[in-house]
Amino acid sequence: MPRSPGPEQRQSVPPGGTSTSDDRTTERRLIPATHSTLSSESTRDVAQEDFLFHLYRGSELLQENRVLEAKEELEFALTMQPSDPKGQDLLGAVYFRLGHYPRAIQIYEALEHGFPNDASIKVNLALTYLKTGQPEQARRTLQDAVRLNPEHTRAWGYLGLALQKLGELEQAQIAFERGGHPMMARRVTERRQRVTMPAPAGGGAGIDEGVRSAAETAFSELDAGELRFALAEQAAPRAGDAPWHTTEPGDLAKAATGQGRTQPPPAPVLMHHPSVHEVLTVPPAPHVLLAPAAISTRLVPPSPDASPALALPSPAGERHVAPSLFAEATEAPVALHARGVLLVRTTDEQAFAAKLESLRVVMGTAVTRVLHRRLRDADTHDVLGGIGSPIVRVSGSARLVLGAKPAHGLVPVALQDELAFIREEALLGFELRLAYENGRLALEAPGEGGRAPGEGAHVVQLRGTGAVVLELAGELASVPCTPGHPLLVRREWIVGWLGRLVPRASPPAESPSGQRGLIAFSGEGTVLVCAT
């Protein structure tokens, strides 16, 4: 499997590489060796694929709190595309957590200049101002953010904090209330009633020490609530992290005092809300070891002979210590193993799309490339699955073992020449003889919440015959929908739907007792839900 290079060596091809081929697809071959073979028609293609690889790896390391390794990966990625906004945003989060606040400020100020209408970038910039004792600059930046998005609760919460540090308690109270922090607003009110109005004897314009104390208390309360300011703090390297040498300004010893484990939320990538429609078909592949049952009972049982057998070759007299995952002799391209993992067989013509993080074992020679979301028969610049969890195309003569993330299970579904819409976050993989296209599911009715137009849950449309594998935290169930009988489903339960259904966010005025968060379905088909 491709691995991120450690601090001592790199196996990737730099932008100046000269590897060329007639194949337009930039690929990584997964073989049991110490080198990677990249084939591409041009140096630009090689650099783009190498850039994406290191960008994704840096994002994964950041999510795992391996901040120093994430820093190296992201800095290397940005040597190839220095102005990439996603990479810059992630690197800004890394610098923030390492305590390199001047570098983080420099990055976020540049991003704000390039994306003046992005409220999330302004919030991240304001956090760096607050951490460096610049509440006035933080206030101006956050006021711009709430003007752009009046429903941005995080921006209101941090604005209340900046105003409180400036001693503007009345405005801080209003901001905390707008941010959904009534207890903090009440505490500011109590402080206003006790604060001494005359100026200090020395004539200075100092802020009452009680106000400063209340502001520090606000930091801890924001940590315990939605905003989680300290989660963006610098974090200590984990045991076993490789040594790393830096020329960055600042004291890296600060990294041993951090308490946080996640970065400030990155700026969202906005997409248009297109109609979802069919794309080009993929050549058919051999049959799938899945049960072609009715729509409502299409869950796939394990293979009857999936019981593990002792098939490990060993010298004479040596006992077998564990069963082999590949003991059963099945030629089916996709099969669910009795141990809860998925077995996939790929060839050059028979490819499979899978989340990169789900790959547990690769036996043989596999070729991978990152897939992109598709609109109107064309790839977009957005990665299928998102930067933090990309879905890759795997081909070549290989056998794969795929596993679910913790507290989740795998649920294969067999499509029989039909149309399915699956939420991208629940999709672990699918056979690439299925055609796919992307769209969005609106989760809020217009005017109901603070989401910008075009936001919503990413949805993958799949068409044809083949296997789809879901990754769920509960049991998969189905709810039929028929014409003339509208159906309402909680948005958190929705995994996807089959058939030609039309979903829409139900306004509170049309929902039972004015509930929010309901999705109305009309038409004929089946809604797939995760019953947890």
FIMIMI-431548 format. One record per residue (C-alpha): x, y, z; residue number from 1. Coordinates in steps of 0.001 Angstrom, whole numbers, plus 524288, in hexadecimal, padded with zeros to 5 digits. Layout:
[r [X Y Z] NUM]
...
END
This chain:
[r [80000 80000 80000] 1]
[r [804D5 80DE9 7FDB0] 2]
[r [809F3 8140E 809FE] 3]
[r [80D26 821C8 80D7D] 4]
[r [81BCF 823A1 80D83] 5]
[r [821C9 82550 81AE4] 6]
[r [82A92 83073 81EC1] 7]
[r [8369A 82979 819B8] 8]
[r [832B8 825A9 80BDF] 9]
[r [82866 827B7 80168] 10]
[r [823A8 81DFC 7F768] 11]
[r [81B56 8279F 7EFC9] 12]
[r [81E76 82D9D 7E2BE] 13]
[r [8216D 83C29 7E3C1] 14]
[r [81BA9 84635 7DA71] 15]
[r [8277E 84577 7D1D6] 16]
[r [82601 836E7 7CF29] 17]
[r [826D1 8321F 7C141] 18]
[r [81F2B 8257C 7C1BF] 19]
[r [81630 82485 7B5F7] 20]
[r [80CFA 81A9F 7B013] 21]
[r [801E1 8198D 7A684] 22]
[r [7F874 81790 7B1DA] 23]
[r [7F233 82481 7B584] 24]
[r [7EF08 81F93 7C320] 25]
[r [7F8D7 82294 7CDB0] 26]
[r [7F99D 81673 7D60F] 27]
[r [8005C 81071 7E1C5] 28]
[r [803B3 80217 7E100] 29]
[r [80263 7FAEB 7EDD0] 30]
[r [80C4A 7EFEC 7EDA0] 31]
[r [81438 7E924 7F838] 32]
[r [82063 7F14F 7F592] 33]
[r [826CC 7FDDE 7FA27] 34]
[r [823E7 80687 7EE85] 35]
[r [81812 80C4A 7E777] 36]
[r [8165D 80C74 7D8B4] 37]
[r [80F4F 81844 7D36A] 38]
[r [80AEF 818A3 7C552] 39]
[r [80588 824D0 7BF00] 40]
[r [804FB 82B84 7B200] 41]
[r [80AED 837EA 7B73F] 42]
[r [812DC 83D33 7C275] 43]
[r [80750 845BF 7C61D] 44]
[r [7FE9E 839E8 7C832] 45]
[r [808F6 83393 7D0BC] 46]
[r [80A62 83FDD 7D8F7] 47]
[r [7FB9E 8413D 7DA90] 48]
[r [7F9DA 83352 7DF3A] 49]
[r [80593 83433 7E82A] 50]
[r [80066 840F6 7EDAD] 51]
[r [7F319 83AF0 7F09E] 52]
[r [7F94C 82F1A 7F6FB] 53]
[r [8012E 83745 80093] 54]
[r [7F5C7 84088 802DF] 55]
[r [7ECC1 83539 806AF] 56]
[r [7F73E 82F0E 80EFC] 57]
[r [7F9A6 83BD1 8162B] 58]
[r [7EB1C 83D2F 818C6] 59]
[r [7EA5C 82F5B 81E2C] 60]
[r [7F61C 83182 826FF] 61]
[r [7F032 83E19 82C0D] 62]
[r [7E39A 8370E 82F80] 63]
[r [7EBAB 82CE2 836B4] 64]
[r [7F27D 837CD 83E4F] 65]
[r [7FFA8 8347C 83835] 66]
[r [8020A 842E5 8363D] 67]
[r [81095 842EA 83351] 68]
[r [80F17 83885 828CF] 69]
[r [80365 83FC6 8233B] 70]
[r [80BA7 84C1E 8229B] 71]
[r [8160A 84549 81A7D] 72]
[r [80C3B 83F36 8111F] 73]
[r [804D6 84BF3 80EFC] 74]
[r [81113 8541C 80D53] 75]
[r [8160D 84A6A 80340] 76]
[r [808F3 84AA2 7FC20] 77]
[r [80944 85975 7FBA5] 78]
[r [816B2 85970 7F55F] 79]
[r [80F7A 85414 7E978] 80]
[r [80397 85D12 7EA12] 81]
[r [806EE 86834 7F35F] 82]
[r [7FA22 86F93 7F180] 83]
[r [7F0C2 86431 7F363] 84]
[r [7E67F 86955 7FD0C] 85]
[r [7E330 85C19 8030A] 86]
[r [7F156 85927 805EA] 87]
[r [7F38F 866D3 80B4C] 88]
[r [7E7AE 865A0 8141F] 89]
[r [7EC64 85895 8198F] 90]
[r [7FA2D 85DB7 81B79] 91]
[r [7F4BE 8697B 822A4] 92]
[r [7EDF8 8602D 82C11] 93]
[r [7FAD2 858DF 82DFC] 94]
[r [8024C 8654D 8310B] 95]
[r [7F78E 86972 83A61] 96]
[r [7F857 85CC0 841EF] 97]
[r [8072E 85D46 84273] 98]
[r [806A9 86B0F 847EF] 99]
[r [80C75 87171 83BCC] 100]
[r [8021E 87C06 83C3F] 101]
[r [8090F 88612 8339F] 102]
[r [809E8 87BFA 828B6] 103]
[r [7FB8F 87856 82A99] 104]
[r [7F7A7 886A6 82A2F] 105]
[r [7FF61 88895 81DA2] 106]
[r [7F87A 87D17 8172C] 107]
[r [7EAC2 880C4 81B7F] 108]
[r [7EC80 88F12 817F0] 109]
[r [7F072 88AE1 80A3A] 110]
[r [7E4CE 881A2 8095D] 111]
[r [7DBB2 88C62 80E18] 112]
[r [7E0F2 8955D 8038C] 113]
[r [7DE84 88AEF 7F931] 114]
[r [7D144 886AA 7FE87] 115]
[r [7CB54 892D8 804BA] 116]
[r [7BDAC 88CE6 8058E] 117]
[r [7C17A 88087 80CEC] 118]
[r [7BD0F 881E7 81B0A] 119]
[r [7C442 875C4 81FC4] 120]
[r [7D173 87B1E 81B83] 121]
[r [7CE8B 88788 82309] 122]
[r [7CB46 87F99 82F2F] 123]
[r [7D82D 87842 82E4D] 124]
[r [7DF83 88508 82C8F] 125]
[r [7D88B 88AD1 83851] 126]
[r [7DCAC 87F20 84098] 127]
[r [7EAE7 881F9 83D9F] 128]
[r [7E8C8 8903E 84144] 129]
[r [7E2AF 88C3C 84E36] 130]
[r [7EDD6 882F7 85145] 131]
[r [7F7D1 88DBA 84ED6] 132]
[r [7F0EA 897C8 8575B] 133]
[r [7EAD9 89FC7 84C6F] 134]
[r [7DC71 8A076 8503A] 135]
[r [7DA13 8ACF3 8487A] 136]
[r [7DE45 8A694 83BA6] 137]
[r [7D68E 89A6D 83F70] 138]
[r [7CA6A 8A2B4 841A8] 139]
[r [7CB42 8A93D 8345E] 140]
[r [7CD54 89C39 82D89] 141]
[r [7C239 8957E 834AE] 142]
[r [7B8FE 8A0CC 83227] 143]
[r [7BBBB 89ED3 823AE] 144]
[r [7B906 89043 8254F] 145]
[r [7ABB8 89224 82B9A] 146]
[r [7A816 89C21 8214D] 147]
[r [7AAC6 891DF 81701] 148]
[r [7A3C7 88725 81E88] 149]
[r [79AE9 88C36 82963] 150]
[r [79808 87E39 82DBC] 151]
[r [7A63A 87A59 82FD7] 152]
[r [7A58B 876A6 83E3F] 153]
[r [7B422 87462 83FB1] 154]
[r [7B703 881FC 83A96] 155]
[r [7AD57 887FA 8442D] 156]
[r [7B32D 88056 84F84] 157]
[r [7C108 884B6 84C90] 158]
[r [7BC56 8928C 84A19] 159]
[r [7B69E 8927E 857CD] 160]
[r [7C3C4 88E0F 85CEC] 161]
[r [7CB1B 898E2 855B9] 162]
[r [7C18F 8A331 85A7A] 163]
[r [7C295 89E22 86855] 164]
[r [7D163 89F1C 867EF] 165]
[r [7CFD9 8AD25 86337] 166]
[r [7C6B9 8B02B 86E9A] 167]
[r [7BAE0 8B28B 865DA] 168]
[r [7B212 8AA52 86E55] 169]
[r [7A4E9 8AE89 8690E] 170]
[r [7A897 8AAF9 85B1F] 171]
[r [7AF26 89E7E 85FE2] 172]
[r [7A26E 89A70 86674] 173]
[r [79B01 89C48 859B4] 174]
[r [7A528 8949C 85203] 175]
[r [7A4E8 88934 85B92] 176]
[r [79621 888C7 85AB5] 177]
[r [796B7 888A3 84BD8] 178]
[r [7A0BD 87DB9 84CA6] 179]
[r [797FC 87535 85516] 180]
[r [79F7E 876C6 861EF] 181]
[r [79557 87BB9 86BB7] 182]
[r [79D62 87824 877BD] 183]
[r [7A8E8 8801D 87304] 184]
[r [79FE4 88B63 86FA1] 185]
[r [79A22 88ACC 87D5E] 186]
[r [7A7A1 88B02 8835D] 187]
[r [7AB19 89712 87B63] 188]
[r [79E99 89D88 8803A] 189]
[r [7A267 89AC3 88E45] 190]
[r [7AFF2 8A047 88BBD] 191]
[r [7AA08 8ACA5 885F3] 192]
[r [7A259 8AEAA 8927D] 193]
[r [7AE95 8AD7F 89AEB] 194]
[r [7B882 8B47B 8927F] 195]
[r [7BDBC 8C17A 89785] 196]
[r [7BA07 8CC5B 88E4C] 197]
[r [7C445 8D6FD 891DE] 198]
[r [7D16F 8D621 88B40] 199]
[r [7DD4B 8D167 89311] 200]
[r [7E43B 8DB5A 89BA5] 201]
[r [7EFEE 8DBAD 892A3] 202]
[r [7E779 8E08D 8878D] 203]
[r [7EA86 8D4E2 87EFC] 204]
[r [7E0A9 8CE27 87698] 205]
[r [7E2EF 8C0CD 87C98] 206]
[r [7D8B6 8B62B 87CB1] 207]
[r [7D35B 8B16C 8899A] 208]
[r [7DA62 8A527 88E4C] 209]
[r [7CD40 89EB1 89093] 210]
[r [7CA4E 8A083 88231] 211]
[r [7D722 89A07 87EA1] 212]
[r [7D422 88ED3 887D4] 213]
[r [7C6A9 88D2E 881F1] 214]
[r [7CCA9 88D04 8745A] 215]
[r [7D5D4 88219 87857] 216]
[r [7CA3F 87AB7 87DF5] 217]
[r [7C38C 87C8D 870D1] 218]
[r [7CEDB 8759D 86A3A] 219]
[r [7CCB6 8696C 8726C] 220]
[r [7BE09 869E2 8706A] 221]
[r [7BF96 86AFA 861C5] 222]
[r [7C86B 85F06 8629C] 223]
[r [7BDA8 8574F 86924] 224]
[r [7B367 85B73 85F5E] 225]
[r [7B1E5 85BE4 850AD] 226]
[r [7BD28 86518 84DD3] 227]
[r [7C86D 85D9A 85408] 228]
[r [7D2A9 86831 85331] 229]
[r [7DD60 860A2 85A36] 230]
[r [7DBDE 85520 85107] 231]
[r [7E3B6 85D36 8478E] 232]
[r [7EEE6 85E58 85135] 233]
[r [7FC5A 858D3 84EB5] 234]
[r [7FD64 84A67 85231] 235]
[r [8089B 84231 8572B] 236]
[r [80E79 8383F 84DCE] 237]
[r [8099C 82A8C 85040] 238]
[r [8129E 81FE7 854EB] 239]
[r [8190D 81974 8495F] 240]
[r [81887 8255B 84086] 241]
[r [8248C 82645 837EC] 242]
[r [82E84 83103 83ABB] 243]
[r [82C90 83D92 83358] 244]
[r [8358A 8491B 83109] 245]
[r [83023 8568D 82E6B] 246]
[r [834F0 8641B 82B7F] 247]
[r [8281C 86A48 82F7C] 248]
[r [82844 87600 838A4] 249]
[r [822A6 873D7 8461B] 250]
[r [824D6 86A50 8510C] 251]
[r [820BC 85C83 84D78] 252]
[r [820F4 85927 85BD4] 253]
[r [81394 85F7C 85C45] 254]
[r [80EAB 853A4 85524] 255]
[r [80FE6 84BD5 861B5] 256]
[r [80590 85405 868AD] 257]
[r [7FA48 8536A 85F27] 258]
[r [7ED59 84D30 86270] 259]
[r [7E685 84D26 8555D] 260]
[r [7E4C7 8422D 84BE2] 261]
[r [7DE30 84855 84027] 262]
[r [7E0AF 853F5 83783] 263]
[r [7D7D5 85FB6 83578] 264]
[r [7CD2B 85C09 82BD7] 265]
[r [7D22F 85DDE 81DE6] 266]
[r [7CAE8 86697 814B0] 267]
[r [7BFF3 85F2C 80E12] 268]
[r [7C111 85C6C 7FF8C] 269]
[r [7B4AD 8618E 7F95C] 270]
[r [7AE90 85AC3 7EDBA] 271]
[r [7A2D4 85DC4 7E571] 272]
[r [796BD 855A1 7E7C1] 273]
[r [79559 84EDB 7DA99] 274]
[r [78B8D 84505 7D620] 275]
[r [7904B 83704 7D738] 276]
[r [78FC1 82F91 7CA8C] 277]
[r [795BE 82415 7C34A] 278]
[r [7A3E1 82376 7BEDE] 279]
[r [7AB03 81AB2 7B562] 280]
[r [7AA17 80C27 7B7EF] 281]
[r [7B562 80370 7BBEA] 282]
[r [7B845 7F671 7B540] 283]
[r [7B1A7 7EB2E 7BC75] 284]
[r [7B938 7E23D 7C570] 285]
[r [7B6F2 7D468 7CA58] 286]
[r [7ABE9 7D174 7D3B8] 287]
[r [7AC27 7D5C9 7E1F0] 288]
[r [7AAC6 7CC8E 7ED54] 289]
[r [79ECA 7D3F3 7F232] 290]
[r [790AA 7CFF3 7F3BB] 291]
[r [787B3 7D63F 7E967] 292]
[r [77C4B 7D778 7F2CD] 293]
[r [77135 7E14E 7F2FD] 294]
[r [7745B 7EF7D 7F5B1] 295]
[r [7701B 7EF1E 803D7] 296]
[r [77855 7E2FD 806CC] 297]
[r [78461 7E53B 7FE9C] 298]
[r [78E36 7E38B 809A1] 299]
[r [798C4 7DA02 8058B] 300]
[r [79BDA 7CE46 80E3D] 301]
[r [7A9A7 7C8FC 80F6D] 302]
[r [7ADDB 7BE5E 8060F] 303]
[r [7A98A 7B0D3 80ADD] 304]
[r [7B780 7AC1F 80A6B] 305]
[r [7BCFA 7B85E 810A6] 306]
[r [7C097 7B15C 81D33] 307]
[r [7CF3A 7B35A 81EC6] 308]
[r [7D7B0 7A783 81C43] 309]
[r [7E5A5 7A4D1 82042] 310]
[r [7ECF8 7A696 81390] 311]
[r [7F9B6 7ACD5 817B7] 312]
[r [80546 7A5E4 8115C] 313]
[r [80F7A 7A204 81B42] 314]
[r [81B0E 798C3 81C78] 315]
[r [81875 78AE3 82082] 316]
[r [81532 7898E 82ED7] 317]
[r [811D8 79814 8309B] 318]
[r [803EA 79A63 83531] 319]
[r [7FA9C 7A409 82EF0] 320]
[r [7F8D3 7AFBC 837DD] 321]
[r [7ED7F 7B6E0 83136] 322]
[r [7E3B1 7B4FC 82639] 323]
[r [7E5FF 7BBB2 81935] 324]
[r [7DCC4 7C640 8148A] 325]
[r [7DEA8 7C101 806C4] 326]
[r [7DC40 7B2B6 80A36] 327]
[r [7CF49 7B199 8030D] 328]
[r [7D096 7AF3C 7F480] 329]
[r [7C6D4 7B89E 7EE5C] 330]
[r [7C82D 7BF7B 7E16E] 331]
[r [7BDCC 7C99F 7E4C8] 332]
[r [7C375 7D762 7E3E1] 333]
[r [7BCC7 7DBD1 7F08A] 334]
[r [7B98D 7D386 7FC82] 335]
[r [7B6AF 7D668 80AC7] 336]
[r [7BF44 7CE49 813CA] 337]
[r [7B9F3 7C80B 8201A] 338]
[r [7C32F 7D08C 8281D] 339]
[r [7BC56 7DCE8 82367] 340]
[r [7C666 7E16D 81968] 341]
[r [7C472 7E25F 80AC8] 342]
[r [7CC57 7DA55 80112] 343]
[r [7CE14 7E08F 7F3B8] 344]
[r [7D4C7 7DAFF 7E7B5] 345]
[r [7D963 7E4AE 7DD5E] 346]
[r [7DF40 7E377 7CFC8] 347]
[r [7E3A9 7ED3E 7C594] 348]
[r [7D5E7 7ED5A 7BFD6] 349]
[r [7CE60 7EB4F 7CC7F] 350]
[r [7D0C4 7F6F9 7D57D] 351]
[r [7CB26 7FA3A 7E2BB] 352]
[r [7C94A 80778 7E94D] 353]
[r [7CC4A 807B2 7F7E8] 354]
[r [7CF3E 81156 802B2] 355]
[r [7DDE7 81213 803FD] 356]
[r [7DCF7 810C0 812BA] 357]
[r [7D550 803F7 81180] 358]
[r [7E07E 7FC60 80B2E] 359]
[r [7E570 7F256 814E8] 360]
[r [7ECA7 7E885 80C41] 361]
[r [7F16A 7E93D 7FE32] 362]
[r [7F640 7DC6B 7F866] 363]
[r [7FC1E 7DD43 7EAD8] 364]
[r [7FE99 7E908 7E23A] 365]
[r [7F469 7F3B7 7E37A] 366]
[r [7F3BA 8009D 7DC31] 367]
[r [7ECAA 80BEE 7E2B6] 368]
[r [7E870 81988 7DF2A] 369]
[r [7DFEB 8236F 7E5F2] 370]
[r [7D1FD 824D6 7E0E4] 371]
[r [7CB33 831EE 7DFA4] 372]
[r [7BD1E 835EC 7E0D7] 373]
[r [7B601 8364F 7D3DB] 374]
[r [7AC2D 83FF3 7CE89] 375]
[r [7A5EB 83F3D 7C133] 376]
[r [7AEE3 83490 7BC25] 377]
[r [7BB66 83B56 7C04F] 378]
[r [7C4B5 83AAF 7CBCE] 379]
[r [7C536 84666 7D4EB] 380]
[r [7D0BB 84AFE 7DD13] 381]
[r [7CA6B 845C9 7E992] 382]
[r [7CEE5 838A2 7EEAA] 383]
[r [7C4C0 82DE2 7EFDB] 384]
[r [7C35D 82B4F 7FE5F] 385]
[r [7C9C2 83831 80236] 386]
[r [7D7D8 83B9C 80531] 387]
[r [7D7E2 834AA 81249] 388]
[r [7D237 827DE 80D24] 389]
[r [7D4DA 826BA 7FE74] 390]
[r [7CF23 81BB8 7F651] 391]
[r [7D90D 81588 7ED20] 392]
[r [7D7F8 80CD7 7E131] 393]
[r [7DF0C 7FFE9 7E33F] 394]
[r [7E253 7F72F 7D7A1] 395]
[r [7ECA9 7ED4E 7D3EA] 396]
[r [7EE4D 7DF1D 7D7A5] 397]
[r [7EBDC 7E017 7E638] 398]
[r [7E3B7 7DB4F 7F18D] 399]
[r [7DF49 7E537 7FBA0] 400]
[r [7DA3D 7E4BA 8096D] 401]
[r [7D1E6 7F073 80D1A] 402]
[r [7CDC1 7F3DA 81AF1] 403]
[r [7C4AE 7FD9F 8215B] 404]
[r [7C8BF 8085D 82AA0] 405]
[r [7C6C8 80619 83949] 406]
[r [7B8C3 803FC 83E08] 407]
[r [7B419 80203 83002] 408]
[r [7B0BA 7F627 827DF] 409]
[r [7B0A4 7F2D5 81970] 410]
[r [7A3CC 7F0CA 8124B] 411]
[r [7A4A9 7EC49 80407] 412]
[r [7990F 7EF38 7FB31] 413]
[r [796B2 7E949 7EDC4] 414]
[r [7914F 7F244 7E33F] 415]
[r [78A2F 7EB91 7D817] 416]
[r [789B6 7F50E 7CCA9] 417]
[r [783F9 7FFC5 7D519] 418]
[r [78656 80D58 7DA57] 419]
[r [78B9B 80FED 7E80C] 420]
[r [78EF5 81C65 7EF40] 421]
[r [79851 81AB6 7FACB] 422]
[r [79D5C 824FA 8042E] 423]
[r [7ABD6 8263E 801A3] 424]
[r [7AF80 82525 80FFB] 425]
[r [7A8F8 817A8 810B1] 426]
[r [7AF46 8126F 80435] 427]
[r [7BB3A 809DF 80661] 428]
[r [7BC95 804B3 7F87D] 429]
[r [7B62F 7FFCA 7EC0B] 430]
[r [7B94C 7F84E 7DFAE] 431]
[r [7BD54 80146 7D4B8] 432]
[r [7B49C 7FA95 7CAEE] 433]
[r [7AA83 8035B 7D176] 434]
[r [7A9DC 81115 7CBEC] 435]
[r [7AA39 81BF7 7D5EB] 436]
[r [7A6E7 82A62 7D6C5] 437]
[r [7A637 833F0 7E219] 438]
[r [79C6C 83D5A 7E7CA] 439]
[r [797B0 84293 7F4CA] 440]
[r [78C5E 8401D 7FDF8] 441]
[r [78736 84CA3 80417] 442]
[r [78621 84A63 812C1] 443]
[r [77F47 8571F 81625] 444]
[r [773E3 85E1B 80FF7] 445]
[r [776CE 86B8F 80A16] 446]
[r [7779C 87594 814E8] 447]
[r [77771 86B3F 81F98] 448]
[r [785B0 86B70 823C2] 449]
[r [792D8 87174 8213D] 450]
[r [7974A 868F9 815E6] 451]
[r [79B5E 87011 809BA] 452]
[r [79490 86CF0 7FCD3] 453]
[r [79A31 86098 7F6E1] 454]
[r [79E27 85AA1 803D2] 455]
[r [798F7 84DA1 80858] 456]
[r [79CC8 83F55 80909] 457]
[r [7A4BC 839FD 7FDB1] 458]
[r [79D7F 82F31 7F678] 459]
[r [7A2E3 8254C 7ECB8] 460]
[r [799B4 82060 7E220] 461]
[r [79CC8 81274 7DDB6] 462]
[r [7969A 80C0C 7D1E0] 463]
[r [7975F 7FE51 7CC55] 464]
[r [79A2F 7F0C8 7D1B2] 465]
[r [7A4A6 7EE69 7DBD8] 466]
[r [7A87E 7EE8C 7EA1D] 467]
[r [7A7D2 7FA47 7F31E] 468]
[r [7ADC0 7F9C1 800CA] 469]
[r [7A8BB 80274 80BB2] 470]
[r [7AF91 805FA 8186C] 471]
[r [7A583 807E1 82339] 472]
[r [7A51E 8099A 831E2] 473]
[r [7985E 801E0 832DF] 474]
[r [78F72 7F893 82B91] 475]
[r [78B0D 7FB7C 81DBE] 476]
[r [77C53 7FB8D 81BE3] 477]
[r [7731D 7FFDE 81110] 478]
[r [76680 807B3 810A0] 479]
[r [75DDB 806D0 80462] 480]
[r [75886 8131F 7FE35] 481]
[r [74CF7 812E8 7F4DD] 482]
[r [7465C 81DA5 7ECD9] 483]
[r [73BF4 824DA 7F43F] 484]
[r [741B6 8213B 8017B] 485]
[r [74C0C 82B4E 8054B] 486]
[r [756CB 826A2 80E3F] 487]
[r [75E27 82E5D 818B1] 488]
[r [76B45 82967 81DD1] 489]
[r [774C7 82F52 8278D] 490]
[r [7809C 83421 81FFD] 491]
[r [78A2D 82D5E 82949] 492]
[r [78426 82028 82601] 493]
[r [78505 82155 8174B] 494]
[r [78F5C 818E7 810AF] 495]
[r [789DE 81A64 802F1] 496]
[r [77EBD 81612 7FA5A] 497]
[r [77BA6 80D31 7EEE7] 498]
[r [77315 8107D 7E355] 499]
[r [76DF4 81D71 7DE91] 500]
[r [76AF8 82484 7EB1C] 501]
[r [76B23 83336 7ECD5] 502]
[r [77058 837A1 7FA24] 503]
[r [76EF1 84537 7FFB5] 504]
[r [77125 84B6A 80CF7] 505]
[r [76404 84CF6 813A1] 506]
[r [76196 85AB6 8190B] 507]
[r [75D7E 85B13 82752] 508]
[r [7503A 8607A 82349] 509]
[r [74D90 853D7 81BD1] 510]
[r [75348 84A89 825F7] 511]
[r [74C9F 8443D 831B2] 512]
[r [74CD4 84DC2 83D29] 513]
[r [75616 85696 835AA] 514]
[r [7617D 84D2A 83621] 515]
[r [76E1C 8505E 82F40] 516]
[r [77749 846D7 828A7] 517]
[r [76D38 83EC6 8213A] 518]
[r [76ED6 83AC2 812FA] 519]
[r [76289 83899 80ADE] 520]
[r [762C7 82E36 80028] 521]
[r [75917 82D0E 7F50A] 522]
[r [75844 823AE 7E98F] 523]
[r [75A6C 8150F 7E913] 524]
[r [7660E 80E00 7EEDB] 525]
[r [76C86 80A3D 7FB96] 526]
[r [77359 8128F 805D3] 527]
[r [77F20 80C43 80C60] 528]
[r [780E9 80FDC 81AA7] 529]
[r [78AB7 80CBA 82547] 530]
[r [782E5 80802 8310F] 531]
[r [78B4A 80B7C 83CD0] 532]
END
